[in-house]
C-alpha cells in the first residue's frame, strides 16, 4: 500500500488550468471506497491535489477517470501535473500544511483548508486508516511549524496582497468607493485590510443578501442585492471579487456597458476567485485594470523576506517529521512479523527453560523464579536490539526477513551461554543462602 498525490499548483499551472479542476469535493472519485483505495482532494485558489492511499495503479486510474469527468485529457496536461509517492508525497503534504508550498509563504489559511478537506472526505466515506493517520499528522506538523517558527508573522495573505496592489496604484484609498463581491472568509479578510487602509465606503454584494448584510454590519458598509451589480460597477473605484461561483459572474459585454456610464473613469478590478469570477477579456476594455490571483505574486514576494529566513527553520522541522513518519510506517509494516518473532522467541525461551529445569531437579522454586526472570530479561534485551534495528533500517528485502526469522529462536551457542551463566548464578545463590 502506498501514499500517492496527483496535483498542480500556482508553480506548475496558471489559474486558467487550475480553475478547471476547482470544487473537486463535489465530484465522484472513481474506485475510491475508503478501504482498498482512500482519497482526500484539496482544492484552493492556488492548488488542486488528490491524496490517495492504496495501489499506485488504482490511484492512477481513479485520477485519470476523474479528469475525464471534467472533460480533461491527462496526457495533454501532464506537464502541468506533479505525481509523488510515499516519502516524497508525505514530505509534500507536510510542506503544504506548514505553508512552505504556498504562494503566500507561511499562510495560515491553508491549514484550515486541509482540515476541512479531510473532514469532508471522512463524511463522504473516502478515508480509511492510511490517510486518517497521514492527515492527522499533517495538521500536527502545520501547527508545530507555526508555533516553533515565525513563518506566519508579519501578516501576508492573498487578501492583503490584493489591497496592497490597490494601494500601490491609488496611493491613498481613503477617498475611494470599494465593492466586495462574495461573503466568505476571503471577502471578510479583504474588508479587514480595506478598513485598515482607510477605505470608508465599502459595498458588499452576494447571491445571498443576508450574508452580505452580516459583513456590512461588521464593517459599517452597505449590503446590496445581486441585481444591483452593474449599478455598483458603475460607481465604485475598486472591485475585489472572491465568490465560490462555478462560472464567471462578470462578462466583458457587461463591463463594456458599465464603462460607457463612467465617463472614462478607471475601474480597478482584482479577481481572487478560482474558478475566476471575471472574464479575462475585460482587460481589453479601455480604462479597465483587471488582475487575477496569479498577478499578486510579485506583490507577495516583496513582503516575504523575513518569512524566507523562518522557512529554513520550518523546512528542518518538516524534514525531521517526514523521517519520523516514514519510520512509523515501516514499523507498522513489520509489526505483525515483529509480534510473531517475539512470540516465537518467548516460546523458545519457555521450552529451553523447562528442559533445563527437568535436567536439574535440585533447583528450588525460588531459584527457578530467578531463572525465569533472568531468561525473560535476556530475551527482552535481545529482542529490543533487533526491533530497534528494524525501526532504524527496516529490511532490504524478504530474504533479510527470512534470515531474521531463522535466528530469532536463539542460536545453540546463545542457549549454552545462557545455561552456563544461569547455573553459575544459581550456585552463588546457594552459597549466599
Number of C-alpha atoms within 10 A of each C-alpha: 13 16 23 23 28 20 22 24 23 20 13 15 18 15 21 13 17 24 22 18 22 22 18 20 15 8 13 13 22 17 16 21 15 22 15 13 24 27 32 29 24 23 24 21 21 24 24 22 22 19 24 31 29 20 16 18 8 16 27 16 13 20 21 17 19 20 15 12 14 14 10 15 14 16 8 8 11 11 11 17 15 13 16 16 18 17 15 14 20 26 23 20 26 27 24 21 32 32 25 25 21 19 22 25 24 33 23 22 16 21 21 12 15 23 17 13 19 22 14 16 21 18 10 14 14 22 26 18 11 20 23 19 13 19 22 12 19 28 18 16 23 26 15 16 27 20 11 12 18 18 27 22 15 11 14 21 23 24 24 21 23 25 23 20 19 21 14 11 10 15 10 13 21 15 12 15 17 26 25 25 24 26 26 15 13 20 21 18 16 22 29 17 17 26 17 12 15 13 18 18 18 23 24 28 27 22 16 13 16 15 16 27 22 15 24 20 11 12 19 15 20 16 21 22 15 16 11 10 17 14 11 20 22 18 17 20 20 23 21 27 26 27 26 16 15 15 14 15 15 18 14 16 12 13 20 15 12 18 20 11 13 15 9 11 16 15 21 19 24 24 24 25 25 29 25 27 25 25 17 17 11 19 16 12 14 13 14 18 15 21 19 21 22 18 17 22 15 11 17 21 15 8 17 19 11 13 22 17 13 21 21 14 15 26 17 12 20 26 14 11 20 24 14 13 19 16 17 13 17 17 20 13 13 17 13 11 14 19 11 13 20 19 14 15 22 19 13 17 20 14 11 15 19 14 11 15 14 11 10 11 8 9 17 13 9 10 18 16 12 16 22 17 12 16 20 16 12 13 19 15 10 14 18 12 10 14 18 12 12 17 17 13 12 17 15 8 8 9 10 12 16 10 10 14 16 12 11 19 20 15 11 9 9 10 17 11 11 17 17 11 12 20 16 11 16 18 13 11 13 11 8 7 6
